[in-house]
Amino acid sequence: MKSITVKTLKEKIKNKENIQLIDIREKYEHENGKICELNIPMDEMIERIEEIKNKKEKIIYCKSGKRSKSLAFIIKQKFNLEVSYLEGGYEDYIK
């Protein structure tokens, strides 16, 4: 489990790197502003894990980084998938 900074994420997006960005916030949070289209709320992630099983670098984000850090740890333990989380979350991204 590793973190990624807002600066690094913005560079990856700008350079069109092969990443899968996943918003794990609730649907109403996602509708109020987002970085990406894919929204898998934290409580749905386990049942929807197949949606992120691919070769791309996976990066999840939430509002502040706390939920995504916890979920990245759980995904690594339960599914042995490497998932990065966005430090500071959406709040830092939009600053």
N, C-alpha and C positions, 0 to 999 in steps of 0.2 A: 504494500500500500504506500503510495507516494502522493505528495501534494504537488500542485502546479500553481504557479503565480498567475495573477491576472495578466501581467505583462507577457508572460510566456504563452498563455492562451490566445491573447490578441494576435501575437506573432504567428501562431499556428493557423488561426483563422485567415489572417491576411495572406499567408503563404499557401493557402488551400491544402494544408497537410491532411493526410488520410486519418482523420479522427472521428470518433463517434461521441458527440456531446449529448448528455442526458440531463434534463431538468428533473430532479426528484422532489420538487416542491408540490404542494397540493394544486389541483387544477385551477382554483381561483387565483392562486399566486402566479401561476404560469400565464393566465389570461391577462394579468395586470402588467406584464412585461416579461420578456424572455430573451435569451441569447440564441436558443435553438428551437426547433419545432417539436423534437421528441420529448414528451413529458410522460415519465413513469413515476408516479408518486411513490414515496418511500414504502408505504404499506402494500404496494402492488408489485414491488420489484422481484420478490422471490417467485411469485407465480408467473411473472413475465420475463424471467431471466433469459429465456431463449432469444429474446429480442436484442440482447447485447453479446451473444456468443458469436463473435466474428473476429477477424484478424486485425481490425482497426484498433488504434489506441483508444481506450475508453476513458472518458472524463465525465464525472458526475458533479453536479452543483446543486446547492440549496440556497437559502437566503443568506446565511452567514458562514457556512462552511462546517458547522458542527454536525448537522445531520448527515451530510455527505461523507464526512470523515468516518463516522460510525458505520455507515452503510458500506463504504469501501472495505473496511475491516471485515465486516460480516460476509461480504461477497468473496473475499479472499479465503476466509476460513471455510465457508460452506461449499463453494464451487471451484476453488483454486483458480479464480480469474483475477488478473491484475487490473485494477481500476484505480485511476487517479482521481483526486478530488480537488476542487478549486478552493484555494485558500481565500478566506474572506467572503466567498460566495458571490451571489448576484449583487449584493449591496456594494461590495468593493468594485465589481466589474463596471457598474454604471457611474461610479464617481468620476 
